[in-house]
Amino acid sequence: MSVEFSFDGRPMTAQAGQTVGAALLAEGIKSWRTTRFGGRPRGLFCGIGVCFDCLVMVNGEPNVRACLAVVAPGDVVRTQVGDGRSDERD
């Protein structure tokens, strides 16, 4: 069974039970966060919720670990800019 969600406005499909990080990697997306200082790209690093490299915004909530969050139907996932407290892209 597949689950529909969006990433930065693009429609995506994940397998039921798949994490956001795994779904993004399956779509060929390797980076979905930038650092507060320097804007360096980050993505999945440890894959087990220990580090904070894979943070994304899910349904407007910042600082969600993509490696732990399971994709739900209709989720709106966005690249996190810096600490996620403001959307510096808009």
PDB file of N, CA, C and O in Angstrom, chain B, residues numbered from 101:
ATOM      1  N   MET B 101       0.846  -1.185   0.000  1.00  0.00           N
ATOM      2  CA  MET B 101       0.000   0.000   0.000  1.00  0.00           C
ATOM      3  C   MET B 101       0.885   1.240   0.000  1.00  0.00           C
ATOM      4  O   MET B 101       1.891   1.291   0.708  1.00  0.00           O
ATOM      5  N   SER B 102       0.517   2.223  -0.782  1.00  0.00           N
ATOM      6  CA  SER B 102       1.312   3.446  -0.852  1.00  0.00           C
ATOM      7  C   SER B 102       0.588   4.597  -0.161  1.00  0.00           C
ATOM      8  O   SER B 102      -0.630   4.584   0.014  1.00  0.00           O
ATOM      9  N   VAL B 103       1.383   5.589   0.224  1.00  0.00           N
ATOM     10  CA  VAL B 103       0.895   6.771   0.939  1.00  0.00           C
ATOM     11  C   VAL B 103       1.329   8.000   0.149  1.00  0.00           C
ATOM     12  O   VAL B 103       2.495   8.120  -0.228  1.00  0.00           O
ATOM     13  N   GLU B 104       0.406   8.900  -0.098  1.00  0.00           N
ATOM     14  CA  GLU B 104       0.708  10.135  -0.817  1.00  0.00           C
ATOM     15  C   GLU B 104       1.044  11.236   0.186  1.00  0.00           C
ATOM     16  O   GLU B 104       0.361  11.394   1.198  1.00  0.00           O
ATOM     17  N   PHE B 105       2.107  11.997  -0.106  1.00  0.00           N
ATOM     18  CA  PHE B 105       2.480  13.147   0.707  1.00  0.00           C
ATOM     19  C   PHE B 105       3.156  14.150  -0.217  1.00  0.00           C
ATOM     20  O   PHE B 105       3.346  13.869  -1.400  1.00  0.00           O
ATOM     21  N   SER B 106       3.518  15.309   0.306  1.00  0.00           N
ATOM     22  CA  SER B 106       4.231  16.270  -0.534  1.00  0.00           C
ATOM     23  C   SER B 106       5.520  16.687   0.147  1.00  0.00           C
ATOM     24  O   SER B 106       5.616  16.704   1.374  1.00  0.00           O
ATOM     25  N   PHE B 107       6.509  17.023  -0.669  1.00  0.00           N
ATOM     26  CA  PHE B 107       7.786  17.527  -0.182  1.00  0.00           C
ATOM     27  C   PHE B 107       8.113  18.793  -0.959  1.00  0.00           C
ATOM     28  O   PHE B 107       8.285  18.760  -2.177  1.00  0.00           O
ATOM     29  N   ASP B 108       8.196  19.901  -0.246  1.00  0.00           N
ATOM     30  CA  ASP B 108       8.462  21.198  -0.865  1.00  0.00           C
ATOM     31  C   ASP B 108       7.531  21.450  -2.048  1.00  0.00           C
ATOM     32  O   ASP B 108       7.948  21.965  -3.085  1.00  0.00           O
ATOM     33  N   GLY B 109       6.272  21.081  -1.875  1.00  0.00           N
ATOM     34  CA  GLY B 109       5.253  21.331  -2.886  1.00  0.00           C
ATOM     35  C   GLY B 109       5.148  20.291  -3.984  1.00  0.00           C
ATOM     36  O   GLY B 109       4.255  20.371  -4.827  1.00  0.00           O
ATOM     37  N   ARG B 110       6.048  19.313  -3.987  1.00  0.00           N
ATOM     38  CA  ARG B 110       6.016  18.266  -5.015  1.00  0.00           C
ATOM     39  C   ARG B 110       5.305  17.031  -4.477  1.00  0.00           C
ATOM     40  O   ARG B 110       5.590  16.603  -3.359  1.00  0.00           O
ATOM     41  N   PRO B 111       4.390  16.453  -5.241  1.00  0.00           N
ATOM     42  CA  PRO B 111       3.738  15.222  -4.787  1.00  0.00           C
ATOM     43  C   PRO B 111       4.723  14.060  -4.738  1.00  0.00           C
ATOM     44  O   PRO B 111       5.558  13.904  -5.628  1.00  0.00           O
ATOM     45  N   MET B 112       4.618  13.258  -3.701  1.00  0.00           N
ATOM     46  CA  MET B 112       5.506  12.112  -3.496  1.00  0.00           C
ATOM     47  C   MET B 112       4.672  10.914  -3.058  1.00  0.00           C
ATOM     48  O   MET B 112       3.530  11.054  -2.621  1.00  0.00           O
ATOM     49  N   THR B 113       5.269   9.742  -3.187  1.00  0.00           N
ATOM     50  CA  THR B 113       4.635   8.503  -2.744  1.00  0.00           C
ATOM     51  C   THR B 113       5.614   7.747  -1.861  1.00  0.00           C
ATOM     52  O   THR B 113       6.798   7.634  -2.177  1.00  0.00           O
ATOM     53  N   ALA B 114       5.106   7.234  -0.757  1.00  0.00           N
ATOM     54  CA  ALA B 114       5.903   6.404   0.151  1.00  0.00           C
ATOM     55  C   ALA B 114       5.192   5.083   0.347  1.00  0.00           C
ATOM     56  O   ALA B 114       3.993   4.968   0.093  1.00  0.00           O
ATOM     57  N   GLN B 115       5.918   4.104   0.792  1.00  0.00           N
ATOM     58  CA  GLN B 115       5.307   2.837   1.162  1.00  0.00           C
ATOM     59  C   GLN B 115       4.716   2.991   2.564  1.00  0.00           C
ATOM     60  O   GLN B 115       5.284   3.701   3.394  1.00  0.00           O
ATOM     61  N   ALA B 116       3.613   2.353   2.833  1.00  0.00           N
ATOM     62  CA  ALA B 116       2.991   2.417   4.157  1.00  0.00           C
ATOM     63  C   ALA B 116       4.009   1.977   5.211  1.00  0.00           C
ATOM     64  O   ALA B 116       4.659   0.943   5.058  1.00  0.00           O
ATOM     65  N   GLY B 117       4.142   2.755   6.269  1.00  0.00           N
ATOM     66  CA  GLY B 117       5.079   2.437   7.337  1.00  0.00           C
ATOM     67  C   GLY B 117       6.478   2.975   7.124  1.00  0.00           C
ATOM     68  O   GLY B 117       7.332   2.835   8.000  1.00  0.00           O
ATOM     69  N   GLN B 118       6.728   3.585   5.986  1.00  0.00           N
ATOM     70  CA  GLN B 118       8.058   4.110   5.671  1.00  0.00           C
ATOM     71  C   GLN B 118       8.273   5.446   6.377  1.00  0.00           C
ATOM     72  O   GLN B 118       7.343   6.242   6.509  1.00  0.00           O
ATOM     73  N   THR B 119       9.495   5.686   6.826  1.00  0.00           N
ATOM     74  CA  THR B 119       9.792   6.972   7.442  1.00  0.00           C
ATOM     75  C   THR B 119       9.942   8.046   6.369  1.00  0.00           C
ATOM     76  O   THR B 119      10.141   7.750   5.191  1.00  0.00           O
ATOM     77  N   VAL B 120       9.841   9.291   6.803  1.00  0.00           N
ATOM     78  CA  VAL B 120      10.017  10.411   5.881  1.00  0.00           C
ATOM     79  C   VAL B 120      11.401  10.337   5.243  1.00  0.00           C
ATOM     80  O   VAL B 120      11.541  10.514   4.033  1.00  0.00           O
ATOM     81  N   GLY B 121      12.422  10.077   6.056  1.00  0.00           N
ATOM     82  CA  GLY B 121      13.786   9.993   5.535  1.00  0.00           C
ATOM     83  C   GLY B 121      13.941   8.914   4.483  1.00  0.00           C
ATOM     84  O   GLY B 121      14.552   9.141   3.439  1.00  0.00           O
ATOM     85  N   ALA B 122      13.395   7.748   4.751  1.00  0.00           N
ATOM     86  CA  ALA B 122      13.491   6.645   3.786  1.00  0.00           C
ATOM     87  C   ALA B 122      12.730   6.972   2.502  1.00  0.00           C
ATOM     88  O   ALA B 122      13.187   6.650   1.405  1.00  0.00           O
ATOM     89  N   ALA B 123      11.575   7.610   2.642  1.00  0.00           N
ATOM     90  CA  ALA B 123      10.782   7.968   1.467  1.00  0.00           C
ATOM     91  C   ALA B 123      11.520   9.000   0.611  1.00  0.00           C
ATOM     92  O   ALA B 123      11.521   8.905  -0.616  1.00  0.00           O
ATOM     93  N   LEU B 124      12.148   9.987   1.260  1.00  0.00           N
ATOM     94  CA  LEU B 124      12.886  10.991   0.501  1.00  0.00           C
ATOM     95  C   LEU B 124      14.101  10.376  -0.195  1.00  0.00           C
ATOM     96  O   LEU B 124      14.379  10.692  -1.352  1.00  0.00           O
ATOM     97  N   LEU B 125      14.809   9.514   0.494  1.00  0.00           N
ATOM     98  CA  LEU B 125      15.948   8.832  -0.144  1.00  0.00           C
ATOM     99  C   LEU B 125      15.495   7.992  -1.325  1.00  0.00           C
ATOM    100  O   LEU B 125      16.166   7.958  -2.357  1.00  0.00           O
ATOM    101  N   ALA B 126      14.360   7.312  -1.184  1.00  0.00           N
ATOM    102  CA  ALA B 126      13.831   6.488  -2.276  1.00  0.00           C
ATOM    103  C   ALA B 126      13.495   7.331  -3.504  1.00  0.00           C
ATOM    104  O   ALA B 126      13.531   6.840  -4.632  1.00  0.00           O
ATOM    105  N   GLU B 127      13.167   8.612  -3.273  1.00  0.00           N
ATOM    106  CA  GLU B 127      12.871   9.531  -4.373  1.00  0.00           C
ATOM    107  C   GLU B 127      14.132  10.215  -4.904  1.00  0.00           C
ATOM    108  O   GLU B 127      14.055  11.051  -5.804  1.00  0.00           O
ATOM    109  N   GLY B 128      15.304   9.855  -4.342  1.00  0.00           N
ATOM    110  CA  GLY B 128      16.567  10.420  -4.808  1.00  0.00           C
ATOM    111  C   GLY B 128      16.954  11.730  -4.134  1.00  0.00           C
ATOM    112  O   GLY B 128      17.897  12.393  -4.565  1.00  0.00           O
ATOM    113  N   ILE B 129      16.238  12.107  -3.086  1.00  0.00           N
ATOM    114  CA  ILE B 129      16.520  13.355  -2.380  1.00  0.00           C
ATOM    115  C   ILE B 129      17.444  13.039  -1.209  1.00  0.00           C
ATOM    116  O   ILE B 129      17.087  12.268  -0.318  1.00  0.00           O
ATOM    117  N   LYS B 130      18.625  13.634  -1.215  1.00  0.00           N
ATOM    118  CA  LYS B 130      19.633  13.324  -0.206  1.00  0.00           C
ATOM    119  C   LYS B 130      19.816  14.409   0.842  1.00  0.00           C
ATOM    120  O   LYS B 130      20.433  14.156   1.877  1.00  0.00           O
ATOM    121  N   SER B 131      19.303  15.599   0.609  1.00  0.00           N
ATOM    122  CA  SER B 131      19.454  16.711   1.548  1.00  0.00           C
ATOM    123  C   SER B 131      18.120  17.423   1.697  1.00  0.00           C
ATOM    124  O   SER B 131      17.458  17.716   0.702  1.00  0.00           O
ATOM    125  N   TRP B 132      17.716  17.707   2.945  1.00  0.00           N
ATOM    126  CA  TRP B 132      16.443  18.392   3.183  1.00  0.00           C
ATOM    127  C   TRP B 132      16.495  19.331   4.385  1.00  0.00           C
ATOM    128  O   TRP B 132      15.459  19.672   4.956  1.00  0.00           O
ATOM    129  N   ARG B 133      17.675  19.738   4.759  1.00  0.00           N
ATOM    130  CA  ARG B 133      17.837  20.728   5.815  1.00  0.00           C
ATOM    131  C   ARG B 133      19.110  21.503   5.543  1.00  0.00           C
ATOM    132  O   ARG B 133      20.055  20.975   4.957  1.00  0.00           O
ATOM    133  N   THR B 134      19.133  22.762   5.971  1.00  0.00           N
ATOM    134  CA  THR B 134      20.365  23.531   5.919  1.00  0.00           C
ATOM    135  C   THR B 134      20.712  23.970   7.337  1.00  0.00           C
ATOM    136  O   THR B 134      19.830  24.168   8.172  1.00  0.00           O
ATOM    137  N   THR B 135      21.994  24.118   7.592  1.00  0.00           N
ATOM    138  CA  THR B 135      22.447  24.499   8.925  1.00  0.00           C
ATOM    139  C   THR B 135      22.163  25.971   9.196  1.00  0.00           C
ATOM    140  O   THR B 135      22.052  26.778   8.272  1.00  0.00           O
ATOM    141  N   ARG B 136      22.048  26.309  10.491  1.00  0.00           N
ATOM    142  CA  ARG B 136      21.800  27.693  10.884  1.00  0.00           C
ATOM    143  C   ARG B 136      22.917  28.609  10.427  1.00  0.00           C
ATOM    144  O   ARG B 136      22.667  29.722   9.964  1.00  0.00           O
ATOM    145  N   PHE B 137      24.136  28.146  10.556  1.00  0.00           N
ATOM    146  CA  PHE B 137      25.292  28.974  10.196  1.00  0.00           C
ATOM    147  C   PHE B 137      25.953  28.386   8.957  1.00  0.00           C
ATOM    148  O   PHE B 137      26.474  27.271   8.979  1.00  0.00           O
ATOM    149  N   GLY B 138      25.920  29.135   7.912  1.00  0.00           N
ATOM    150  CA  GLY B 138      26.565  28.702   6.683  1.00  0.00           C
ATOM    151  C   GLY B 138      25.628  28.075   5.670  1.00  0.00           C
ATOM    152  O   GLY B 138      25.999  27.936   4.505  1.00  0.00           O
ATOM    153  N   GLY B 139      24.419  27.689   6.075  1.00  0.00           N
ATOM    154  CA  GLY B 139      23.459  27.116   5.136  1.00  0.00           C
ATOM    155  C   GLY B 139      23.913  25.829   4.482  1.00  0.00           C
ATOM    156  O   GLY B 139      23.548  25.550   3.340  1.00  0.00           O
ATOM    157  N   ARG B 140      24.713  25.035   5.198  1.00  0.00           N
ATOM    158  CA  ARG B 140      25.221  23.783   4.628  1.00  0.00           C
ATOM    159  C   ARG B 140      24.121  22.713   4.574  1.00  0.00           C
ATOM    160  O   ARG B 140      23.329  22.599   5.509  1.00  0.00           O
ATOM    161  N   PRO B 141      24.065  21.939   3.503  1.00  0.00           N
ATOM    162  CA  PRO B 141      23.014  20.920   3.354  1.00  0.00           C
ATOM    163  C   PRO B 141      23.211  19.743   4.311  1.00  0.00           C
ATOM    164  O   PRO B 141      24.337  19.342   4.608  1.00  0.00           O
ATOM    165  N   ARG B 142      22.105  19.212   4.778  1.00  0.00           N
ATOM    166  CA  ARG B 142      22.110  18.041   5.650  1.00  0.00           C
ATOM    167  C   ARG B 142      20.970  17.111   5.242  1.00  0.00           C
ATOM    168  O   ARG B 142      19.985  17.539   4.640  1.00  0.00           O
ATOM    169  N   GLY B 143      21.124  15.836   5.579  1.00  0.00           N
ATOM    170  CA  GLY B 143      20.102  14.831   5.306  1.00  0.00           C
ATOM    171  C   GLY B 143      20.235  13.713   6.315  1.00  0.00           C
ATOM    172  O   GLY B 143      20.542  13.962   7.481  1.00  0.00           O
ATOM    173  N   LEU B 144      20.011  12.500   5.890  1.00  0.00           N
ATOM    174  CA  LEU B 144      20.094  11.351   6.787  1.00  0.00           C
ATOM    175  C   LEU B 144      21.556  11.050   7.114  1.00  0.00           C
ATOM    176  O   LEU B 144      22.376  10.895   6.209  1.00  0.00           O
ATOM    177  N   PHE B 145      21.877  10.969   8.384  1.00  0.00           N
ATOM    178  CA  PHE B 145      23.244  10.669   8.803  1.00  0.00           C
ATOM    179  C   PHE B 145      23.249   9.385   9.626  1.00  0.00           C
ATOM    180  O   PHE B 145      23.738   8.360   9.150  1.00  0.00           O
ATOM    181  N   CYS B 146      22.723   9.413  10.837  1.00  0.00           N
ATOM    182  CA  CYS B 146      22.776   8.205  11.679  1.00  0.00           C
ATOM    183  C   CYS B 146      21.621   7.253  11.367  1.00  0.00           C
ATOM    184  O   CYS B 146      21.779   6.035  11.442  1.00  0.00           O
ATOM    185  N   GLY B 147      20.474   7.806  11.020  1.00  0.00           N
ATOM    186  CA  GLY B 147      19.324   6.978  10.668  1.00  0.00           C
ATOM    187  C   GLY B 147      18.609   6.331  11.835  1.00  0.00           C
ATOM    188  O   GLY B 147      17.701   5.526  11.623  1.00  0.00           O
ATOM    189  N   ILE B 148      18.995   6.661  13.084  1.00  0.00           N
ATOM    190  CA  ILE B 148      18.357   6.031  14.248  1.00  0.00           C
ATOM    191  C   ILE B 148      17.897   7.033  15.299  1.00  0.00           C
ATOM    192  O   ILE B 148      17.577   6.640  16.421  1.00  0.00           O
ATOM    193  N   GLY B 149      17.858   8.324  14.957  1.00  0.00           N
ATOM    194  CA  GLY B 149      17.330   9.328  15.864  1.00  0.00           C
ATOM    195  C   GLY B 149      18.295   9.872  16.897  1.00  0.00           C
ATOM    196  O   GLY B 149      17.875  10.547  17.836  1.00  0.00           O
ATOM    197  N   VAL B 150      19.583   9.593  16.742  1.00  0.00           N
ATOM    198  CA  VAL B 150      20.569  10.072  17.703  1.00  0.00           C
ATOM    199  C   VAL B 150      21.053  11.479  17.345  1.00  0.00           C
ATOM    200  O   VAL B 150      21.201  12.326  18.226  1.00  0.00           O
ATOM    201  N   CYS B 151      21.295  11.725  16.085  1.00  0.00           N
ATOM    202  CA  CYS B 151      21.782  13.042  15.669  1.00  0.00           C
ATOM    203  C   CYS B 151      20.590  13.906  15.254  1.00  0.00           C
ATOM    204  O   CYS B 151      19.437  13.493  15.385  1.00  0.00           O
ATOM    205  N   PHE B 152      20.876  15.091  14.760  1.00  0.00           N
ATOM    206  CA  PHE B 152      19.813  15.997  14.345  1.00  0.00           C
ATOM    207  C   PHE B 152      19.993  16.449  12.901  1.00  0.00           C
ATOM    208  O   PHE B 152      19.441  17.478  12.512  1.00  0.00           O
ATOM    209  N   ASP B 153      20.745  15.713  12.104  1.00  0.00           N
ATOM    210  CA  ASP B 153      21.000  16.121  10.728  1.00  0.00           C
ATOM    211  C   ASP B 153      19.771  16.007   9.827  1.00  0.00           C
ATOM    212  O   ASP B 153      19.691  16.714   8.823  1.00  0.00           O
ATOM    213  N   CYS B 154      18.831  15.157  10.147  1.00  0.00           N
ATOM    214  CA  CYS B 154      17.717  14.884   9.239  1.00  0.00           C
ATOM    215  C   CYS B 154      16.451  15.675   9.552  1.00  0.00           C
ATOM    216  O   CYS B 154      15.366  15.282   9.125  1.00  0.00           O
ATOM    217  N   LEU B 155      16.564  16.770  10.282  1.00  0.00           N
ATOM    218  CA  LEU B 155      15.377  17.532  10.666  1.00  0.00           C
ATOM    219  C   LEU B 155      14.638  18.092   9.457  1.00  0.00           C
ATOM    220  O   LEU B 155      15.247  18.597   8.514  1.00  0.00           O
ATOM    221  N   VAL B 156      13.301  17.991   9.507  1.00  0.00           N
ATOM    222  CA  VAL B 156      12.415  18.548   8.488  1.00  0.00           C
ATOM    223  C   VAL B 156      11.231  19.210   9.190  1.00  0.00           C
ATOM    224  O   VAL B 156      11.044  19.068  10.399  1.00  0.00           O
ATOM    225  N   MET B 157      10.452  19.925   8.416  1.00  0.00           N
ATOM    226  CA  MET B 157       9.174  20.444   8.915  1.00  0.00           C
ATOM    227  C   MET B 157       8.088  19.523   8.378  1.00  0.00           C
ATOM    228  O   MET B 157       8.032  19.251   7.178  1.00  0.00           O
ATOM    229  N   VAL B 158       7.224  19.042   9.269  1.00  0.00           N
ATOM    230  CA  VAL B 158       6.110  18.185   8.869  1.00  0.00           C
ATOM    231  C   VAL B 158       4.815  18.847   9.341  1.00  0.00           C
ATOM    232  O   VAL B 158       4.607  19.053  10.536  1.00  0.00           O
ATOM    233  N   ASN B 159       3.957  19.174   8.385  1.00  0.00           N
ATOM    234  CA  ASN B 159       2.677  19.818   8.689  1.00  0.00           C
ATOM    235  C   ASN B 159       2.874  21.070   9.538  1.00  0.00           C
ATOM    236  O   ASN B 159       2.099  21.333  10.458  1.00  0.00           O
ATOM    237  N   GLY B 160       3.920  21.844   9.224  1.00  0.00           N
ATOM    238  CA  GLY B 160       4.192  23.087   9.920  1.00  0.00           C
ATOM    239  C   GLY B 160       4.971  22.955  11.211  1.00  0.00           C
ATOM    240  O   GLY B 160       5.344  23.964  11.810  1.00  0.00           O
ATOM    241  N   GLU B 161       5.224  21.736  11.653  1.00  0.00           N
ATOM    242  CA  GLU B 161       5.978  21.516  12.888  1.00  0.00           C
ATOM    243  C   GLU B 161       7.462  21.360  12.562  1.00  0.00           C
ATOM    244  O   GLU B 161       7.842  20.450  11.825  1.00  0.00           O
ATOM    245  N   PRO B 162       8.307  22.249  13.109  1.00  0.00           N
ATOM    246  CA  PRO B 162       9.733  22.163  12.824  1.00  0.00           C
ATOM    247  C   PRO B 162      10.424  21.101  13.675  1.00  0.00           C
ATOM    248  O   PRO B 162       9.859  20.587  14.640  1.00  0.00           O
ATOM    249  N   ASN B 163      11.649  20.789  13.295  1.00  0.00           N
ATOM    250  CA  ASN B 163      12.530  19.914  14.072  1.00  0.00           C
ATOM    251  C   ASN B 163      12.020  18.484  14.236  1.00  0.00           C
ATOM    252  O   ASN B 163      12.199  17.869  15.287  1.00  0.00           O
ATOM    253  N   VAL B 164      11.393  17.968  13.201  1.00  0.00           N
ATOM    254  CA  VAL B 164      10.939  16.572  13.189  1.00  0.00           C
ATOM    255  C   VAL B 164      12.065  15.731  12.599  1.00  0.00           C
ATOM    256  O   VAL B 164      12.570  16.037  11.519  1.00  0.00           O
ATOM    257  N   ARG B 165      12.451  14.696  13.289  1.00  0.00           N
ATOM    258  CA  ARG B 165      13.507  13.813  12.777  1.00  0.00           C
ATOM    259  C   ARG B 165      12.929  12.917  11.682  1.00  0.00           C
ATOM    260  O   ARG B 165      12.076  12.067  11.940  1.00  0.00           O
ATOM    261  N   ALA B 166      13.407  13.122  10.468  1.00  0.00           N
ATOM    262  CA  ALA B 166      12.898  12.389   9.306  1.00  0.00           C
ATOM    263  C   ALA B 166      13.151  10.890   9.423  1.00  0.00           C
ATOM    264  O   ALA B 166      12.418  10.089   8.843  1.00  0.00           O
ATOM    265  N   CYS B 167      14.184  10.509  10.168  1.00  0.00           N
ATOM    266  CA  CYS B 167      14.502   9.089  10.294  1.00  0.00           C
ATOM    267  C   CYS B 167      13.542   8.360  11.230  1.00  0.00           C
ATOM    268  O   CYS B 167      13.494   7.130  11.223  1.00  0.00           O
ATOM    269  N   LEU B 168      12.777   9.097  12.033  1.00  0.00           N
ATOM    270  CA  LEU B 168      11.854   8.473  12.982  1.00  0.00           C
ATOM    271  C   LEU B 168      10.388   8.678  12.626  1.00  0.00           C
ATOM    272  O   LEU B 168       9.543   7.864  12.998  1.00  0.00           O
ATOM    273  N   ALA B 169      10.076   9.754  11.911  1.00  0.00           N
ATOM    274  CA  ALA B 169       8.687  10.094  11.593  1.00  0.00           C
ATOM    275  C   ALA B 169       8.165   9.237  10.448  1.00  0.00           C
ATOM    276  O   ALA B 169       8.733   9.235   9.356  1.00  0.00           O
ATOM    277  N   VAL B 170       7.093   8.518  10.700  1.00  0.00           N
ATOM    278  CA  VAL B 170       6.466   7.695   9.666  1.00  0.00           C
ATOM    279  C   VAL B 170       5.551   8.585   8.830  1.00  0.00           C
ATOM    280  O   VAL B 170       4.786   9.380   9.375  1.00  0.00           O
ATOM    281  N   VAL B 171       5.632   8.452   7.519  1.00  0.00           N
ATOM    282  CA  VAL B 171       4.805   9.241   6.616  1.00  0.00           C
ATOM    283  C   VAL B 171       3.336   8.875   6.813  1.00  0.00           C
ATOM    284  O   VAL B 171       2.968   7.700   6.820  1.00  0.00           O
ATOM    285  N   ALA B 172       2.507   9.905   6.972  1.00  0.00           N
ATOM    286  CA  ALA B 172       1.057   9.728   7.057  1.00  0.00           C
ATOM    287  C   ALA B 172       0.427  10.302   5.795  1.00  0.00           C
ATOM    288  O   ALA B 172       0.976  11.229   5.200  1.00  0.00           O
ATOM    289  N   PRO B 173      -0.712   9.766   5.382  1.00  0.00           N
ATOM    290  CA  PRO B 173      -1.357  10.284   4.175  1.00  0.00           C
ATOM    291  C   PRO B 173      -1.600  11.789   4.276  1.00  0.00           C
ATOM    292  O   PRO B 173      -2.123  12.283   5.275  1.00  0.00           O
ATOM    293  N   GLY B 174      -1.212  12.504   3.224  1.00  0.00           N
ATOM    294  CA  GLY B 174      -1.441  13.936   3.163  1.00  0.00           C
ATOM    295  C   GLY B 174      -0.413  14.795   3.876  1.00  0.00           C
ATOM    296  O   GLY B 174      -0.544  16.018   3.894  1.00  0.00           O
ATOM    297  N   ASP B 175       0.612  14.181   4.467  1.00  0.00           N
ATOM    298  CA  ASP B 175       1.639  14.970   5.155  1.00  0.00           C
ATOM    299  C   ASP B 175       2.238  16.005   4.211  1.00  0.00           C
ATOM    300  O   ASP B 175       2.449  15.743   3.027  1.00  0.00           O
ATOM    301  N   VAL B 176       2.505  17.184   4.762  1.00  0.00           N
ATOM    302  CA  VAL B 176       3.181  18.247   4.032  1.00  0.00           C
ATOM    303  C   VAL B 176       4.562  18.379   4.658  1.00  0.00           C
ATOM    304  O   VAL B 176       4.704  18.889   5.769  1.00  0.00           O
ATOM    305  N   VAL B 177       5.564  17.920   3.945  1.00  0.00           N
ATOM    306  CA  VAL B 177       6.948  17.923   4.432  1.00  0.00           C
ATOM    307  C   VAL B 177       7.695  19.026   3.694  1.00  0.00           C
ATOM    308  O   VAL B 177       7.580  19.168   2.477  1.00  0.00           O
ATOM    309  N   ARG B 178       8.464  19.804   4.455  1.00  0.00           N
ATOM    310  CA  ARG B 178       9.229  20.895   3.847  1.00  0.00           C
ATOM    311  C   ARG B 178      10.664  20.855   4.323  1.00  0.00           C
ATOM    312  O   ARG B 178      10.962  20.411   5.432  1.00  0.00           O
ATOM    313  N   THR B 179      11.544  21.328   3.463  1.00  0.00           N
ATOM    314  CA  THR B 179      12.932  21.508   3.839  1.00  0.00           C
ATOM    315  C   THR B 179      12.986  22.445   5.031  1.00  0.00           C
ATOM    316  O   THR B 179      12.297  23.465   5.055  1.00  0.00           O
ATOM    317  N   GLN B 180      13.797  22.106   6.015  1.00  0.00           N
ATOM    318  CA  GLN B 180      13.947  22.974   7.178  1.00  0.00           C
ATOM    319  C   GLN B 180      15.145  23.895   6.969  1.00  0.00           C
ATOM    320  O   GLN B 180      16.244  23.451   6.637  1.00  0.00           O
ATOM    321  N   VAL B 181      14.904  25.176   7.172  1.00  0.00           N
ATOM    322  CA  VAL B 181      15.952  26.182   7.055  1.00  0.00           C
ATOM    323  C   VAL B 181      16.414  26.538   8.457  1.00  0.00           C
ATOM    324  O   VAL B 181      15.614  26.982   9.282  1.00  0.00           O
ATOM    325  N   GLY B 182      17.691  26.348   8.732  1.00  0.00           N
ATOM    326  CA  GLY B 182      18.240  26.690  10.045  1.00  0.00           C
ATOM    327  C   GLY B 182      17.571  25.930  11.168  1.00  0.00           C
ATOM    328  O   GLY B 182      17.453  24.706  11.123  1.00  0.00           O
ATOM    329  N   ASP B 183      17.127  26.679  12.193  1.00  0.00           N
ATOM    330  CA  ASP B 183      16.533  26.032  13.362  1.00  0.00           C
ATOM    331  C   ASP B 183      15.044  25.757  13.207  1.00  0.00           C
ATOM    332  O   ASP B 183      14.435  25.174  14.104  1.00  0.00           O
ATOM    333  N   GLY B 184      14.449  26.161  12.101  1.00  0.00           N
ATOM    334  CA  GLY B 184      13.050  25.859  11.822  1.00  0.00           C
ATOM    335  C   GLY B 184      12.059  26.746  12.537  1.00  0.00           C
ATOM    336  O   GLY B 184      10.854  26.515  12.437  1.00  0.00           O
ATOM    337  N   ARG B 185      12.526  27.759  13.258  1.00  0.00           N
ATOM    338  CA  ARG B 185      11.604  28.618  14.003  1.00  0.00           C
ATOM    339  C   ARG B 185      10.939  29.663  13.129  1.00  0.00           C
ATOM    340  O   ARG B 185       9.929  30.250  13.516  1.00  0.00           O
ATOM    341  N   SER B 186      11.496  29.896  11.962  1.00  0.00           N
ATOM    342  CA  SER B 186      10.875  30.791  10.991  1.00  0.00           C
ATOM    343  C   SER B 186      11.178  30.229   9.616  1.00  0.00           C
ATOM    344  O   SER B 186      12.179  29.540   9.417  1.00  0.00           O
ATOM    345  N   ASP B 187      10.319  30.525   8.689  1.00  0.00           N
ATOM    346  CA  ASP B 187      10.557  30.039   7.329  1.00  0.00           C
ATOM    347  C   ASP B 187      11.287  31.133   6.572  1.00  0.00           C
ATOM    348  O   ASP B 187      10.666  32.028   5.999  1.00  0.00           O
ATOM    349  N   GLU B 188      12.601  31.053   6.574  1.00  0.00           N
ATOM    350  CA  GLU B 188      13.435  32.095   5.983  1.00  0.00           C
ATOM    351  C   GLU B 188      13.346  32.120   4.465  1.00  0.00           C
ATOM    352  O   GLU B 188      13.872  33.039   3.836  1.00  0.00           O
ATOM    353  N   ARG B 189      12.693  31.132   3.863  1.00  0.00           N
ATOM    354  CA  ARG B 189      12.587  31.087   2.399  1.00  0.00           C
ATOM    355  C   ARG B 189      11.483  31.973   1.891  1.00  0.00           C
ATOM    356  O   ARG B 189      11.524  32.386   0.732  1.00  0.00           O
ATOM    357  N   ASP B 190      10.491  32.286   2.710  1.00  0.00           N
ATOM    358  CA  ASP B 190       9.348  33.082   2.252  1.00  0.00           C
ATOM    359  C   ASP B 190       9.577  34.564   2.410  1.00  0.00           C
ATOM    360  O   ASP B 190       8.706  35.364   2.069  1.00  0.00           O
TER     361      ASP B 190
END
